[in-house]
Amino acid sequence: MNTEHDTITTPVTADMLRGHLDVEATAHGLLPHRLPAPARRQIPDSQLAVAEAQPSGVRLVFRTRATAIELDTLPTKRVYRGFPAPADGVYDLLVDGRLAAQATVADGNVRTVTDMVTQSSELSEGPAGTARFTGLPARDKDVEIWLPHTEITELIALRTDAPVEPAPDRGLKVWLHHGSSISHGSNAAHPTATWPALAAAQGGVELVNLGFSGSALLDPFTARAMRDTPADMISVKIGINVVNADVMRLRAFTPAVHGFLDTLREGHPDTPVLVVSAILCPVQEDTPGPLMPDFDGGGLQFKATGDPAERAAGRLTLNVIRDELARLVEQRAADDPNLHYLDGRDLYGEREYAAYPLPDGIHPDPEGHRRIGENFTRHAFGPAGPFAG
């Protein structure tokens, strides 16, 4: 770091982080987690183990006059055998709430997924690297460094050319959200461009994002983690993973949703809770899972492989789930006026699909994330929304 001042190294501690539920001390530094240790001990597969450790929505927050900042990290990047490596994850630096700079870390570990169906993988270890930010305004300012939403990131050291102080409490309300890979940020261009991050900024709230790629499956340990997490408003996006993983039938789905909501209410008896169904996804609207990768067109697409005729026997599709969620929430809301329902097609429906089709058949592109964030802000944080005020 070339500055006119001495470099100051500040230990990265848990109280400097936002958007996480736990931290783990590693041989290299501090690893943020989005599920607490008791929940992690119950994780049944590598899909969720990786997803919860990817710090979507997690940011380092402090106050400083520094014009130059360096953050040493050890990323673990995820690649798929036979496919080009994705671009390095982006670190977004915000000054007083506005995006001011971005950086990447080229080094790190590489986990290569050898089978997309089983998610079996191999790990190659690599060196740590540094995200560098320079030319920042020389005044007192709140700084947030949002970590790459799709790279496991161990935090090693923070260096600045001016002292670092704790960020003041701005008194913002906390929005706790749970969802699938779309909430996690798949295909979003950078960490503050995921739809939950965009909606949180527009709604003026603090985000805790429990969007887990492939893993919004009504797991009881996720419900208990949410039950025990302080929050002023809660949303739960349900549907796409339950269908594309083909993990249950309607008979099991309905009590699983009731159980998830019952658990939330144990810790948040009066908190506004918004149940959100899946966005429009033509391949799964009326065709059950499981979902499988399809390479016939030369690029990665996804296709549903179930038989639509089996809906009568309880096989789940997005339309089946939307109907059941609407019925279930209406039933519960008779005794729970703080429980609300939002059809996901109000976030991304026919109009959005026509303008910004899903590139792989499942996940929105960066513009799709922007539209979902804007629509969620209007429906949830608007004057008549459940999170208004």
C-alpha positions as CSV (number, residue, x, y, z in Angstrom):
1,M,0.0,0.0,0.0
2,N,1.7,3.2,-1.2
3,T,0.4,6.1,0.9
4,E,1.8,9.1,2.7
5,H,0.8,7.6,6.0
6,D,1.7,4.6,8.0
7,T,-0.3,1.5,7.2
8,I,-2.6,0.4,10.0
9,T,-3.6,-3.3,10.3
10,T,-6.9,-3.9,12.0
11,P,-7.9,-7.4,13.1
12,V,-11.1,-8.6,11.4
13,T,-13.6,-9.5,14.1
14,A,-17.1,-10.8,14.1
15,D,-18.5,-7.5,15.4
16,M,-17.3,-5.8,12.1
17,L,-19.5,-8.1,10.1
18,R,-23.2,-7.8,9.0
19,G,-25.5,-10.2,7.3
20,H,-24.0,-13.4,8.9
21,L,-25.3,-15.7,11.6
22,D,-22.0,-17.2,12.7
23,V,-18.2,-17.1,12.2
24,E,-15.6,-19.8,12.3
25,A,-12.0,-19.3,13.2
26,T,-9.8,-21.1,10.6
27,A,-6.1,-21.6,10.1
28,H,-6.1,-18.5,7.9
29,G,-8.6,-16.1,9.5
30,L,-12.3,-15.7,10.0
31,L,-14.9,-17.5,7.9
32,P,-18.5,-16.1,7.9
33,H,-21.4,-18.5,7.9
34,R,-25.0,-17.9,7.1
35,L,-26.2,-20.7,9.3
36,P,-25.2,-21.3,12.9
37,A,-23.1,-24.2,14.0
38,P,-26.1,-26.4,15.3
39,A,-27.8,-26.0,11.9
40,R,-24.6,-26.8,10.0
41,R,-24.2,-30.0,11.9
42,Q,-27.5,-31.2,10.5
43,I,-26.7,-30.3,6.8
44,P,-27.3,-33.4,4.8
45,D,-25.3,-32.6,1.6
46,S,-22.5,-30.6,0.1
47,Q,-24.8,-28.4,-1.9
48,L,-26.1,-26.5,1.2
49,A,-22.7,-26.8,3.0
50,V,-21.1,-24.8,0.2
51,A,-24.1,-22.4,-0.2
52,E,-24.4,-21.3,3.4
53,A,-20.6,-20.6,3.5
54,Q,-20.8,-18.4,0.4
55,P,-21.3,-14.9,1.9
56,S,-24.2,-13.6,-0.1
57,G,-25.2,-10.3,1.7
58,V,-22.4,-10.5,4.2
59,R,-20.3,-7.3,4.5
60,L,-17.5,-5.8,6.5
61,V,-18.7,-2.5,8.0
62,F,-16.6,0.2,9.7
63,R,-16.0,4.0,9.8
64,T,-12.7,5.6,8.7
65,R,-11.0,8.5,6.9
66,A,-8.9,6.1,4.9
67,T,-8.3,6.7,1.2
68,A,-6.7,3.3,0.6
69,I,-8.0,0.0,1.9
70,E,-6.7,-3.5,1.5
71,L,-8.5,-6.7,2.5
72,D,-6.5,-10.0,2.5
73,T,-8.8,-13.0,1.9
74,L,-8.6,-16.6,0.9
75,P,-11.4,-17.3,-1.6
76,T,-12.7,-20.8,-2.5
77,K,-13.9,-20.6,-6.1
78,R,-16.3,-23.1,-7.6
79,V,-15.9,-24.4,-11.1
80,Y,-17.6,-27.1,-13.1
81,R,-15.4,-29.6,-15.0
82,G,-15.7,-29.2,-18.7
83,F,-16.9,-25.6,-18.4
84,P,-14.9,-22.3,-18.5
85,A,-14.0,-21.0,-15.1
86,P,-16.4,-18.2,-14.0
87,A,-15.1,-14.7,-13.5
88,D,-13.5,-13.9,-10.2
89,G,-15.9,-12.8,-7.5
90,V,-16.4,-9.1,-7.0
91,Y,-15.9,-7.2,-3.8
92,D,-18.2,-4.1,-3.7
93,L,-17.0,-1.2,-1.6
94,L,-19.7,1.3,-0.5
95,V,-19.1,4.7,0.9
96,D,-22.0,6.1,2.9
97,G,-24.3,3.6,1.2
98,R,-23.2,4.2,-2.4
99,L,-21.1,1.9,-4.5
100,A,-17.7,3.6,-4.8
101,A,-15.2,0.9,-5.9
102,Q,-14.9,-2.7,-6.8
103,A,-12.1,-5.3,-6.7
104,T,-11.4,-8.9,-7.2
105,V,-9.0,-11.5,-5.8
106,A,-7.5,-13.8,-8.5
107,D,-5.9,-16.2,-6.1
108,G,-7.4,-18.8,-3.8
109,N,-8.6,-22.4,-3.6
110,V,-10.5,-24.0,-6.5
111,R,-13.2,-26.5,-5.9
112,T,-14.0,-28.4,-9.1
113,V,-17.4,-30.0,-9.4
114,T,-16.9,-33.3,-11.3
115,D,-20.6,-34.3,-11.4
116,M,-23.4,-31.7,-11.6
117,V,-26.0,-34.2,-10.4
118,T,-24.3,-35.6,-7.4
119,Q,-22.2,-32.4,-6.8
120,S,-19.1,-34.5,-6.1
121,S,-16.0,-32.3,-6.2
122,E,-12.3,-32.0,-5.8
123,L,-10.4,-29.2,-4.0
124,S,-7.1,-27.7,-5.2
125,E,-5.6,-25.4,-2.6
126,G,-4.1,-22.0,-3.6
127,P,-2.7,-18.8,-2.0
128,A,-4.5,-15.9,-0.4
129,G,-4.8,-12.6,-2.3
130,T,-5.7,-9.0,-1.7
131,A,-8.7,-6.8,-2.7
132,R,-7.4,-3.3,-3.1
133,F,-9.3,0.0,-3.1
134,T,-7.7,3.4,-3.6
135,G,-8.7,6.9,-4.3
136,L,-11.4,7.0,-1.6
137,P,-12.6,10.4,-0.3
138,A,-10.4,11.7,2.5
139,R,-13.2,12.3,5.0
140,D,-15.0,10.5,7.8
141,K,-17.3,7.9,6.1
142,D,-19.1,4.7,6.6
143,V,-17.5,1.9,4.6
144,E,-19.1,-1.4,3.7
145,I,-17.2,-4.1,1.8
146,W,-19.7,-6.6,0.4
147,L,-18.1,-10.0,-0.1
148,P,-18.4,-12.0,-3.3
149,H,-21.8,-13.7,-3.1
150,T,-20.7,-16.9,-4.8
151,E,-17.2,-17.4,-3.3
152,I,-16.5,-18.8,0.1
153,T,-14.3,-16.1,1.6
154,E,-12.0,-16.4,4.6
155,L,-11.1,-13.0,6.0
156,I,-7.4,-12.6,6.9
157,A,-6.4,-9.0,7.4
158,L,-7.6,-5.4,6.9
159,R,-5.1,-2.7,6.2
160,T,-5.9,1.1,5.9
161,D,-4.0,4.4,5.7
162,A,-6.1,5.8,8.6
163,P,-7.6,4.4,11.8
164,V,-10.7,2.3,11.7
165,E,-13.6,2.7,14.1
166,P,-16.8,0.7,14.6
167,A,-19.7,1.8,12.4
168,P,-22.4,3.6,14.3
169,D,-25.8,2.0,14.7
170,R,-28.1,3.8,12.2
171,G,-31.2,2.3,13.7
172,L,-32.2,0.5,10.5
173,K,-34.8,-2.3,10.7
174,V,-33.5,-5.8,9.9
175,W,-35.0,-7.8,7.0
176,L,-34.4,-11.6,7.3
177,H,-35.0,-13.4,4.0
178,H,-34.8,-17.0,3.0
179,G,-34.9,-18.3,-0.6
180,S,-33.3,-20.3,-3.4
181,S,-30.4,-19.7,-5.8
182,I,-32.2,-16.7,-7.2
183,S,-32.2,-15.1,-3.7
184,H,-28.6,-16.2,-3.3
185,G,-27.8,-14.2,-6.4
186,S,-27.2,-16.6,-9.2
187,N,-26.3,-14.6,-12.4
188,A,-26.2,-11.3,-10.5
189,A,-23.3,-9.2,-11.7
190,H,-21.9,-8.3,-8.2
191,P,-22.9,-8.7,-4.6
192,T,-24.9,-5.5,-4.2
193,A,-26.8,-6.3,-7.4
194,T,-28.6,-9.4,-6.2
195,W,-32.3,-8.7,-6.0
196,P,-32.4,-8.9,-2.1
197,A,-29.5,-6.5,-1.8
198,L,-31.2,-4.1,-4.3
199,A,-34.5,-4.3,-2.4
200,A,-32.9,-3.8,0.9
201,A,-31.1,-0.7,-0.3
202,Q,-34.4,0.7,-1.8
203,G,-36.3,-0.2,1.3
204,G,-33.7,1.3,3.7
205,V,-33.3,-1.9,5.8
206,E,-30.4,-4.1,6.9
207,L,-30.4,-7.4,5.0
208,V,-29.7,-10.9,6.4
209,N,-29.9,-13.0,3.3
210,L,-30.4,-16.7,3.8
211,G,-30.8,-17.4,0.1
212,F,-29.2,-20.9,-0.4
213,S,-28.5,-22.1,-3.9
214,G,-30.5,-25.3,-4.5
215,S,-31.5,-25.5,-0.8
216,A,-34.7,-23.7,0.0
217,L,-36.3,-27.0,1.0
218,L,-38.2,-26.1,4.2
219,D,-35.4,-27.6,6.3
220,P,-36.3,-27.5,10.0
221,F,-32.8,-26.4,11.0
222,T,-33.2,-23.3,8.7
223,A,-36.5,-22.5,10.3
224,R,-34.9,-22.8,13.8
225,A,-32.0,-20.5,12.7
226,M,-34.5,-17.9,11.5
227,R,-36.6,-18.3,14.7
228,D,-33.5,-17.4,16.7
229,T,-32.3,-14.5,14.6
230,P,-33.5,-11.0,15.6
231,A,-35.5,-9.4,12.7
232,D,-38.1,-6.7,12.2
233,M,-39.5,-8.3,9.0
234,I,-39.2,-11.8,7.5
235,S,-39.8,-13.2,4.0
236,V,-39.7,-16.8,2.9
237,K,-39.6,-17.7,-0.8
238,I,-40.9,-21.2,-1.3
239,G,-41.3,-23.3,-4.4
240,I,-38.7,-23.7,-7.0
241,N,-36.2,-25.9,-5.1
242,V,-39.0,-28.1,-3.7
243,V,-40.1,-28.8,-7.3
244,N,-36.8,-29.1,-9.1
245,A,-35.3,-31.4,-6.4
246,D,-38.5,-33.4,-6.4
247,V,-38.1,-34.0,-2.6
248,M,-41.8,-34.3,-1.5
249,R,-45.4,-34.6,-2.6
250,L,-48.3,-32.4,-1.7
251,R,-49.2,-34.5,1.3
252,A,-45.8,-33.8,2.8
253,F,-45.4,-30.2,1.5
254,T,-48.4,-28.7,3.3
255,P,-47.5,-29.8,6.8
256,A,-43.9,-28.9,6.1
257,V,-44.9,-25.3,5.3
258,H,-47.1,-25.2,8.4
259,G,-44.2,-26.5,10.5
260,F,-41.7,-24.0,9.1
261,L,-44.1,-21.1,9.8
262,D,-44.9,-22.5,13.3
263,T,-41.2,-22.5,14.1
264,L,-40.8,-18.9,12.9
265,R,-43.7,-17.8,15.1
266,E,-42.1,-19.4,18.2
267,G,-39.4,-16.7,18.0
268,H,-41.3,-14.0,16.1
269,P,-44.9,-14.1,17.2
270,D,-45.9,-10.7,15.8
271,T,-43.3,-10.0,13.2
272,P,-44.6,-9.4,9.7
273,V,-43.9,-12.5,7.7
274,L,-44.3,-12.6,3.9
275,V,-44.6,-15.9,2.1
276,V,-43.5,-15.6,-1.5
277,S,-44.1,-18.2,-4.2
278,A,-41.8,-18.8,-7.2
279,I,-41.2,-16.4,-10.0
280,L,-42.4,-17.5,-13.4
281,C,-40.3,-20.4,-14.7
282,P,-41.9,-22.0,-17.7
283,V,-40.0,-25.3,-17.5
284,Q,-41.5,-26.0,-14.1
285,E,-44.9,-24.3,-14.2
286,D,-46.8,-27.5,-14.9
287,T,-44.1,-30.1,-15.1
288,P,-42.8,-31.8,-12.0
289,G,-39.1,-32.4,-11.2
290,P,-36.5,-33.5,-10.9
291,L,-34.7,-30.8,-12.8
292,M,-31.7,-32.0,-14.9
293,P,-29.0,-30.1,-16.9
294,D,-29.4,-30.2,-20.7
295,F,-26.4,-29.5,-23.0
296,D,-28.1,-30.3,-26.3
297,G,-28.1,-26.7,-27.4
298,G,-24.4,-26.2,-26.8
299,G,-24.9,-24.2,-23.6
300,L,-26.2,-25.1,-20.2
301,Q,-30.0,-25.2,-19.9
302,F,-32.2,-27.0,-17.4
303,K,-35.2,-29.2,-18.1
304,A,-37.9,-30.7,-15.9
305,T,-38.1,-34.5,-16.3
306,G,-41.3,-35.4,-14.4
307,D,-44.6,-36.4,-15.9
308,P,-47.4,-33.7,-15.7
309,A,-50.0,-36.4,-15.5
310,E,-48.7,-37.3,-12.0
311,R,-49.9,-34.0,-10.5
312,A,-53.2,-35.8,-9.7
313,A,-51.1,-38.1,-7.5
314,G,-49.5,-35.3,-5.6
315,R,-46.5,-34.5,-7.7
316,L,-45.6,-30.8,-7.2
317,T,-45.3,-28.1,-9.8
318,L,-44.9,-24.4,-9.4
319,N,-48.6,-23.8,-10.1
320,V,-49.6,-26.5,-7.6
321,I,-47.4,-24.9,-5.0
322,R,-48.7,-21.4,-5.6
323,D,-52.3,-22.5,-5.2
324,E,-51.5,-24.4,-2.0
325,L,-49.4,-21.5,-0.5
326,A,-52.2,-19.0,-1.3
327,R,-54.8,-21.3,0.4
328,L,-52.6,-22.1,3.4
329,V,-51.6,-18.4,4.1
330,E,-55.2,-17.3,3.8
331,Q,-56.2,-20.0,6.3
332,R,-53.5,-19.1,8.8
333,A,-54.0,-15.3,8.3
334,A,-57.5,-15.6,9.9
335,D,-55.6,-16.0,13.2
336,D,-52.4,-14.3,12.2
337,P,-52.9,-10.8,10.7
338,N,-49.2,-10.3,10.3
339,L,-48.9,-13.2,7.8
340,H,-49.0,-12.3,4.1
341,Y,-48.7,-13.9,0.7
342,L,-47.1,-12.6,-2.5
343,D,-47.4,-14.4,-5.8
344,G,-43.8,-14.6,-7.2
345,R,-45.1,-13.8,-10.7
346,D,-45.8,-10.3,-9.4
347,L,-42.0,-10.0,-9.1
348,Y,-41.1,-11.7,-12.4
349,G,-44.0,-12.7,-14.6
350,E,-44.9,-12.8,-18.3
351,R,-43.9,-9.2,-18.9
352,E,-40.4,-9.6,-17.3
353,Y,-39.9,-13.0,-19.1
354,A,-40.6,-11.4,-22.5
355,A,-38.2,-8.6,-21.9
356,Y,-35.5,-10.6,-19.9
357,P,-35.8,-14.3,-20.5
358,L,-34.1,-16.7,-18.1
359,P,-30.7,-17.5,-19.7
360,D,-30.5,-21.1,-18.5
361,G,-34.3,-21.6,-18.1
362,I,-34.2,-21.1,-14.3
363,H,-32.2,-18.1,-13.2
364,P,-32.7,-14.4,-14.1
365,D,-29.9,-12.3,-15.7
366,P,-28.6,-9.1,-14.0
367,E,-31.5,-7.1,-15.4
368,G,-33.9,-9.7,-14.1
369,H,-32.5,-9.3,-10.7
370,R,-33.0,-5.5,-10.9
371,R,-36.6,-5.9,-11.9
372,I,-37.3,-8.4,-9.1
373,G,-35.7,-6.1,-6.6
374,E,-37.8,-3.1,-7.8
375,N,-41.0,-5.1,-7.8
376,F,-40.3,-6.6,-4.4
377,T,-39.7,-3.1,-3.0
378,R,-43.0,-1.8,-4.4
379,H,-45.0,-4.8,-3.1
380,A,-43.3,-5.3,0.3
381,F,-41.9,-1.9,1.3
382,G,-44.5,0.3,-0.5
383,P,-47.2,2.2,1.4
384,A,-49.6,-0.7,1.4
385,G,-47.0,-3.4,1.7
386,P,-46.5,-5.7,4.8
387,F,-43.1,-4.1,5.5
388,A,-44.2,-0.5,5.1
389,G,-42.9,1.9,7.7
